[in-house]
Amino acid sequence: METVALLTRKKDVERIDIEMTVDKEDVTEKATYQKIKDYVKEKYGLNVHTKYIAEVKRKHGLPMHEAPNKVDVPKREYPGCPEEKVKAIEEALGYFRMI
């Protein structure tokens, strides 16, 4: 048995070229927890824990991913984020245009 295949080349499709210009001021970098921690450390000299950042993000209703290692019932109560750190984290979230 012998097979013959006809290979054809399609005509060139019409192309539309689009040119976009973006100002560097309009581009915001993705704010990771580490970047927020570094920003707060550099500007205020405070060390903030990721749980404090998560607490402030929850307070403002920002979207968060579900942690795979989250426990249903904590073993003990943890104190909330100190007010001075809340203000610093909120300012950092504002800097990264999250709030």
Phi and psi in radians as a Rosetta constraint file:
Dihedral C 1 N 2 CA 2 C 2 CIRCULARHARMONIC -2.210 0.35
Dihedral N 2 CA 2 C 2 N 3 CIRCULARHARMONIC 2.396 0.35
Dihedral C 2 N 3 CA 3 C 3 CIRCULARHARMONIC -2.022 0.35
Dihedral N 3 CA 3 C 3 N 4 CIRCULARHARMONIC 2.345 0.35
Dihedral C 3 N 4 CA 4 C 4 CIRCULARHARMONIC -2.052 0.35
Dihedral N 4 CA 4 C 4 N 5 CIRCULARHARMONIC 2.238 0.35
Dihedral C 4 N 5 CA 5 C 5 CIRCULARHARMONIC -2.054 0.35
Dihedral N 5 CA 5 C 5 N 6 CIRCULARHARMONIC 2.366 0.35
Dihedral C 5 N 6 CA 6 C 6 CIRCULARHARMONIC -1.724 0.35
Dihedral N 6 CA 6 C 6 N 7 CIRCULARHARMONIC 2.019 0.35
Dihedral C 6 N 7 CA 7 C 7 CIRCULARHARMONIC -1.714 0.35
Dihedral N 7 CA 7 C 7 N 8 CIRCULARHARMONIC 2.186 0.35
Dihedral C 7 N 8 CA 8 C 8 CIRCULARHARMONIC -2.153 0.35
Dihedral N 8 CA 8 C 8 N 9 CIRCULARHARMONIC 2.723 0.35
Dihedral C 8 N 9 CA 9 C 9 CIRCULARHARMONIC -1.883 0.35
Dihedral N 9 CA 9 C 9 N 10 CIRCULARHARMONIC 2.228 0.35
Dihedral C 9 N 10 CA 10 C 10 CIRCULARHARMONIC -1.251 0.35
Dihedral N 10 CA 10 C 10 N 11 CIRCULARHARMONIC 2.685 0.35
Dihedral C 10 N 11 CA 11 C 11 CIRCULARHARMONIC -1.152 0.35
Dihedral N 11 CA 11 C 11 N 12 CIRCULARHARMONIC 2.669 0.35
Dihedral C 11 N 12 CA 12 C 12 CIRCULARHARMONIC -1.036 0.35
Dihedral N 12 CA 12 C 12 N 13 CIRCULARHARMONIC 2.328 0.35
Dihedral C 12 N 13 CA 13 C 13 CIRCULARHARMONIC -1.423 0.35
Dihedral N 13 CA 13 C 13 N 14 CIRCULARHARMONIC 2.611 0.35
Dihedral C 13 N 14 CA 14 C 14 CIRCULARHARMONIC -1.129 0.35
Dihedral N 14 CA 14 C 14 N 15 CIRCULARHARMONIC 2.481 0.35
Dihedral C 14 N 15 CA 15 C 15 CIRCULARHARMONIC -2.061 0.35
Dihedral N 15 CA 15 C 15 N 16 CIRCULARHARMONIC 2.485 0.35
Dihedral C 15 N 16 CA 16 C 16 CIRCULARHARMONIC -2.046 0.35
Dihedral N 16 CA 16 C 16 N 17 CIRCULARHARMONIC 2.108 0.35
Dihedral C 16 N 17 CA 17 C 17 CIRCULARHARMONIC -1.640 0.35
Dihedral N 17 CA 17 C 17 N 18 CIRCULARHARMONIC 2.287 0.35
Dihedral C 17 N 18 CA 18 C 18 CIRCULARHARMONIC -2.094 0.35
Dihedral N 18 CA 18 C 18 N 19 CIRCULARHARMONIC 2.313 0.35
Dihedral C 18 N 19 CA 19 C 19 CIRCULARHARMONIC -2.040 0.35
Dihedral N 19 CA 19 C 19 N 20 CIRCULARHARMONIC 2.270 0.35
Dihedral C 19 N 20 CA 20 C 20 CIRCULARHARMONIC -2.170 0.35
Dihedral N 20 CA 20 C 20 N 21 CIRCULARHARMONIC 2.471 0.35
Dihedral C 20 N 21 CA 21 C 21 CIRCULARHARMONIC -2.077 0.35
Dihedral N 21 CA 21 C 21 N 22 CIRCULARHARMONIC 2.372 0.35
Dihedral C 21 N 22 CA 22 C 22 CIRCULARHARMONIC -2.222 0.35
Dihedral N 22 CA 22 C 22 N 23 CIRCULARHARMONIC 2.243 0.35
Dihedral C 22 N 23 CA 23 C 23 CIRCULARHARMONIC -1.303 0.35
Dihedral N 23 CA 23 C 23 N 24 CIRCULARHARMONIC 2.510 0.35
Dihedral C 23 N 24 CA 24 C 24 CIRCULARHARMONIC -1.107 0.35
Dihedral N 24 CA 24 C 24 N 25 CIRCULARHARMONIC -0.476 0.35
Dihedral C 24 N 25 CA 25 C 25 CIRCULARHARMONIC -1.188 0.35
Dihedral N 25 CA 25 C 25 N 26 CIRCULARHARMONIC -0.486 0.35
Dihedral C 25 N 26 CA 26 C 26 CIRCULARHARMONIC -1.373 0.35
Dihedral N 26 CA 26 C 26 N 27 CIRCULARHARMONIC -0.342 0.35
Dihedral C 26 N 27 CA 27 C 27 CIRCULARHARMONIC -1.531 0.35
Dihedral N 27 CA 27 C 27 N 28 CIRCULARHARMONIC 2.129 0.35
Dihedral C 27 N 28 CA 28 C 28 CIRCULARHARMONIC -1.943 0.35
Dihedral N 28 CA 28 C 28 N 29 CIRCULARHARMONIC 2.425 0.35
Dihedral C 28 N 29 CA 29 C 29 CIRCULARHARMONIC -1.410 0.35
Dihedral N 29 CA 29 C 29 N 30 CIRCULARHARMONIC 2.716 0.35
Dihedral C 29 N 30 CA 30 C 30 CIRCULARHARMONIC -1.241 0.35
Dihedral N 30 CA 30 C 30 N 31 CIRCULARHARMONIC 2.218 0.35
Dihedral C 30 N 31 CA 31 C 31 CIRCULARHARMONIC -1.530 0.35
Dihedral N 31 CA 31 C 31 N 32 CIRCULARHARMONIC 1.882 0.35
Dihedral C 31 N 32 CA 32 C 32 CIRCULARHARMONIC -1.586 0.35
Dihedral N 32 CA 32 C 32 N 33 CIRCULARHARMONIC 2.904 0.35
Dihedral C 32 N 33 CA 33 C 33 CIRCULARHARMONIC -1.032 0.35
Dihedral N 33 CA 33 C 33 N 34 CIRCULARHARMONIC -0.693 0.35
Dihedral C 33 N 34 CA 34 C 34 CIRCULARHARMONIC -1.131 0.35
Dihedral N 34 CA 34 C 34 N 35 CIRCULARHARMONIC -0.714 0.35
Dihedral C 34 N 35 CA 35 C 35 CIRCULARHARMONIC -1.140 0.35
Dihedral N 35 CA 35 C 35 N 36 CIRCULARHARMONIC -0.662 0.35
Dihedral C 35 N 36 CA 36 C 36 CIRCULARHARMONIC -1.143 0.35
Dihedral N 36 CA 36 C 36 N 37 CIRCULARHARMONIC -0.772 0.35
Dihedral C 36 N 37 CA 37 C 37 CIRCULARHARMONIC -1.068 0.35
Dihedral N 37 CA 37 C 37 N 38 CIRCULARHARMONIC -0.751 0.35
Dihedral C 37 N 38 CA 38 C 38 CIRCULARHARMONIC -1.125 0.35
Dihedral N 38 CA 38 C 38 N 39 CIRCULARHARMONIC -0.713 0.35
Dihedral C 38 N 39 CA 39 C 39 CIRCULARHARMONIC -1.078 0.35
Dihedral N 39 CA 39 C 39 N 40 CIRCULARHARMONIC -0.825 0.35
Dihedral C 39 N 40 CA 40 C 40 CIRCULARHARMONIC -1.129 0.35
Dihedral N 40 CA 40 C 40 N 41 CIRCULARHARMONIC -0.703 0.35
Dihedral C 40 N 41 CA 41 C 41 CIRCULARHARMONIC -1.113 0.35
Dihedral N 41 CA 41 C 41 N 42 CIRCULARHARMONIC -0.769 0.35
Dihedral C 41 N 42 CA 42 C 42 CIRCULARHARMONIC -1.222 0.35
Dihedral N 42 CA 42 C 42 N 43 CIRCULARHARMONIC -0.737 0.35
Dihedral C 42 N 43 CA 43 C 43 CIRCULARHARMONIC -1.435 0.35
Dihedral N 43 CA 43 C 43 N 44 CIRCULARHARMONIC -0.690 0.35
Dihedral C 43 N 44 CA 44 C 44 CIRCULARHARMONIC -1.982 0.35
Dihedral N 44 CA 44 C 44 N 45 CIRCULARHARMONIC -0.197 0.35
Dihedral C 44 N 45 CA 45 C 45 CIRCULARHARMONIC 1.262 0.35
Dihedral N 45 CA 45 C 45 N 46 CIRCULARHARMONIC 0.373 0.35
Dihedral C 45 N 46 CA 46 C 46 CIRCULARHARMONIC -1.881 0.35
Dihedral N 46 CA 46 C 46 N 47 CIRCULARHARMONIC 2.458 0.35
Dihedral C 46 N 47 CA 47 C 47 CIRCULARHARMONIC -1.647 0.35
Dihedral N 47 CA 47 C 47 N 48 CIRCULARHARMONIC 2.198 0.35
Dihedral C 47 N 48 CA 48 C 48 CIRCULARHARMONIC -2.057 0.35
Dihedral N 48 CA 48 C 48 N 49 CIRCULARHARMONIC 2.469 0.35
Dihedral C 48 N 49 CA 49 C 49 CIRCULARHARMONIC -1.515 0.35
Dihedral N 49 CA 49 C 49 N 50 CIRCULARHARMONIC 2.656 0.35
Dihedral C 49 N 50 CA 50 C 50 CIRCULARHARMONIC -1.053 0.35
Dihedral N 50 CA 50 C 50 N 51 CIRCULARHARMONIC -0.523 0.35
Dihedral C 50 N 51 CA 51 C 51 CIRCULARHARMONIC -1.176 0.35
Dihedral N 51 CA 51 C 51 N 52 CIRCULARHARMONIC -0.511 0.35
Dihedral C 51 N 52 CA 52 C 52 CIRCULARHARMONIC -1.218 0.35
Dihedral N 52 CA 52 C 52 N 53 CIRCULARHARMONIC -0.706 0.35
Dihedral C 52 N 53 CA 53 C 53 CIRCULARHARMONIC -1.111 0.35
Dihedral N 53 CA 53 C 53 N 54 CIRCULARHARMONIC -0.767 0.35
Dihedral C 53 N 54 CA 54 C 54 CIRCULARHARMONIC -1.085 0.35
Dihedral N 54 CA 54 C 54 N 55 CIRCULARHARMONIC -0.694 0.35
Dihedral C 54 N 55 CA 55 C 55 CIRCULARHARMONIC -1.086 0.35
Dihedral N 55 CA 55 C 55 N 56 CIRCULARHARMONIC -0.764 0.35
Dihedral C 55 N 56 CA 56 C 56 CIRCULARHARMONIC -1.206 0.35
Dihedral N 56 CA 56 C 56 N 57 CIRCULARHARMONIC -0.679 0.35
Dihedral C 56 N 57 CA 57 C 57 CIRCULARHARMONIC -1.100 0.35
Dihedral N 57 CA 57 C 57 N 58 CIRCULARHARMONIC -0.725 0.35
Dihedral C 57 N 58 CA 58 C 58 CIRCULARHARMONIC -1.095 0.35
Dihedral N 58 CA 58 C 58 N 59 CIRCULARHARMONIC -0.703 0.35
Dihedral C 58 N 59 CA 59 C 59 CIRCULARHARMONIC -1.016 0.35
Dihedral N 59 CA 59 C 59 N 60 CIRCULARHARMONIC -0.633 0.35
Dihedral C 59 N 60 CA 60 C 60 CIRCULARHARMONIC -1.662 0.35
Dihedral N 60 CA 60 C 60 N 61 CIRCULARHARMONIC 0.057 0.35
Dihedral C 60 N 61 CA 61 C 61 CIRCULARHARMONIC 1.247 0.35
Dihedral N 61 CA 61 C 61 N 62 CIRCULARHARMONIC 0.467 0.35
Dihedral C 61 N 62 CA 62 C 62 CIRCULARHARMONIC -1.351 0.35
Dihedral N 62 CA 62 C 62 N 63 CIRCULARHARMONIC 2.573 0.35
Dihedral C 62 N 63 CA 63 C 63 CIRCULARHARMONIC -1.161 0.35
Dihedral N 63 CA 63 C 63 N 64 CIRCULARHARMONIC 2.451 0.35
Dihedral C 63 N 64 CA 64 C 64 CIRCULARHARMONIC -2.405 0.35
Dihedral N 64 CA 64 C 64 N 65 CIRCULARHARMONIC 2.659 0.35
Dihedral C 64 N 65 CA 65 C 65 CIRCULARHARMONIC -1.480 0.35
Dihedral N 65 CA 65 C 65 N 66 CIRCULARHARMONIC 2.674 0.35
Dihedral C 65 N 66 CA 66 C 66 CIRCULARHARMONIC -1.360 0.35
Dihedral N 66 CA 66 C 66 N 67 CIRCULARHARMONIC 2.218 0.35
Dihedral C 66 N 67 CA 67 C 67 CIRCULARHARMONIC -1.308 0.35
Dihedral N 67 CA 67 C 67 N 68 CIRCULARHARMONIC 2.284 0.35
Dihedral C 67 N 68 CA 68 C 68 CIRCULARHARMONIC -1.217 0.35
Dihedral N 68 CA 68 C 68 N 69 CIRCULARHARMONIC -0.369 0.35
Dihedral C 68 N 69 CA 69 C 69 CIRCULARHARMONIC -1.816 0.35
Dihedral N 69 CA 69 C 69 N 70 CIRCULARHARMONIC 0.328 0.35
Dihedral C 69 N 70 CA 70 C 70 CIRCULARHARMONIC -1.210 0.35
Dihedral N 70 CA 70 C 70 N 71 CIRCULARHARMONIC 2.382 0.35
Dihedral C 70 N 71 CA 71 C 71 CIRCULARHARMONIC -1.683 0.35
Dihedral N 71 CA 71 C 71 N 72 CIRCULARHARMONIC 2.587 0.35
Dihedral C 71 N 72 CA 72 C 72 CIRCULARHARMONIC -1.255 0.35
Dihedral N 72 CA 72 C 72 N 73 CIRCULARHARMONIC -0.809 0.35
Dihedral C 72 N 73 CA 73 C 73 CIRCULARHARMONIC -2.174 0.35
Dihedral N 73 CA 73 C 73 N 74 CIRCULARHARMONIC 2.000 0.35
Dihedral C 73 N 74 CA 74 C 74 CIRCULARHARMONIC -1.153 0.35
Dihedral N 74 CA 74 C 74 N 75 CIRCULARHARMONIC 2.630 0.35
Dihedral C 74 N 75 CA 75 C 75 CIRCULARHARMONIC -1.200 0.35
Dihedral N 75 CA 75 C 75 N 76 CIRCULARHARMONIC -0.535 0.35
Dihedral C 75 N 76 CA 76 C 76 CIRCULARHARMONIC -2.632 0.35
Dihedral N 76 CA 76 C 76 N 77 CIRCULARHARMONIC 2.897 0.35
Dihedral C 76 N 77 CA 77 C 77 CIRCULARHARMONIC -1.409 0.35
Dihedral N 77 CA 77 C 77 N 78 CIRCULARHARMONIC 2.390 0.35
Dihedral C 77 N 78 CA 78 C 78 CIRCULARHARMONIC -1.855 0.35
Dihedral N 78 CA 78 C 78 N 79 CIRCULARHARMONIC 2.488 0.35
Dihedral C 78 N 79 CA 79 C 79 CIRCULARHARMONIC -1.174 0.35
Dihedral N 79 CA 79 C 79 N 80 CIRCULARHARMONIC 2.619 0.35
Dihedral C 79 N 80 CA 80 C 80 CIRCULARHARMONIC -1.242 0.35
Dihedral N 80 CA 80 C 80 N 81 CIRCULARHARMONIC 3.053 0.35
Dihedral C 80 N 81 CA 81 C 81 CIRCULARHARMONIC -1.212 0.35
Dihedral N 81 CA 81 C 81 N 82 CIRCULARHARMONIC 2.287 0.35
Dihedral C 81 N 82 CA 82 C 82 CIRCULARHARMONIC -1.057 0.35
Dihedral N 82 CA 82 C 82 N 83 CIRCULARHARMONIC 2.558 0.35
Dihedral C 82 N 83 CA 83 C 83 CIRCULARHARMONIC -1.017 0.35
Dihedral N 83 CA 83 C 83 N 84 CIRCULARHARMONIC -0.671 0.35
Dihedral C 83 N 84 CA 84 C 84 CIRCULARHARMONIC -1.140 0.35
Dihedral N 84 CA 84 C 84 N 85 CIRCULARHARMONIC -0.582 0.35
Dihedral C 84 N 85 CA 85 C 85 CIRCULARHARMONIC -1.337 0.35
Dihedral N 85 CA 85 C 85 N 86 CIRCULARHARMONIC -0.567 0.35
Dihedral C 85 N 86 CA 86 C 86 CIRCULARHARMONIC -1.059 0.35
Dihedral N 86 CA 86 C 86 N 87 CIRCULARHARMONIC -0.815 0.35
Dihedral C 86 N 87 CA 87 C 87 CIRCULARHARMONIC -1.087 0.35
Dihedral N 87 CA 87 C 87 N 88 CIRCULARHARMONIC -0.735 0.35
Dihedral C 87 N 88 CA 88 C 88 CIRCULARHARMONIC -1.150 0.35
Dihedral N 88 CA 88 C 88 N 89 CIRCULARHARMONIC -0.717 0.35
Dihedral C 88 N 89 CA 89 C 89 CIRCULARHARMONIC -1.187 0.35
Dihedral N 89 CA 89 C 89 N 90 CIRCULARHARMONIC -0.712 0.35
Dihedral C 89 N 90 CA 90 C 90 CIRCULARHARMONIC -1.075 0.35
Dihedral N 90 CA 90 C 90 N 91 CIRCULARHARMONIC -0.685 0.35
Dihedral C 90 N 91 CA 91 C 91 CIRCULARHARMONIC -1.155 0.35
Dihedral N 91 CA 91 C 91 N 92 CIRCULARHARMONIC -0.680 0.35
Dihedral C 91 N 92 CA 92 C 92 CIRCULARHARMONIC -1.147 0.35
Dihedral N 92 CA 92 C 92 N 93 CIRCULARHARMONIC -0.721 0.35
Dihedral C 92 N 93 CA 93 C 93 CIRCULARHARMONIC -1.121 0.35
Dihedral N 93 CA 93 C 93 N 94 CIRCULARHARMONIC -0.622 0.35
Dihedral C 93 N 94 CA 94 C 94 CIRCULARHARMONIC -1.172 0.35
Dihedral N 94 CA 94 C 94 N 95 CIRCULARHARMONIC -0.681 0.35
Dihedral C 94 N 95 CA 95 C 95 CIRCULARHARMONIC -1.069 0.35
Dihedral N 95 CA 95 C 95 N 96 CIRCULARHARMONIC -0.731 0.35
Dihedral C 95 N 96 CA 96 C 96 CIRCULARHARMONIC -1.487 0.35
Dihedral N 96 CA 96 C 96 N 97 CIRCULARHARMONIC 0.161 0.35
Dihedral C 96 N 97 CA 97 C 97 CIRCULARHARMONIC 1.010 0.35
Dihedral N 97 CA 97 C 97 N 98 CIRCULARHARMONIC 0.726 0.35
Dihedral C 97 N 98 CA 98 C 98 CIRCULARHARMONIC -1.697 0.35
Dihedral N 98 CA 98 C 98 N 99 CIRCULARHARMONIC -0.437 0.35
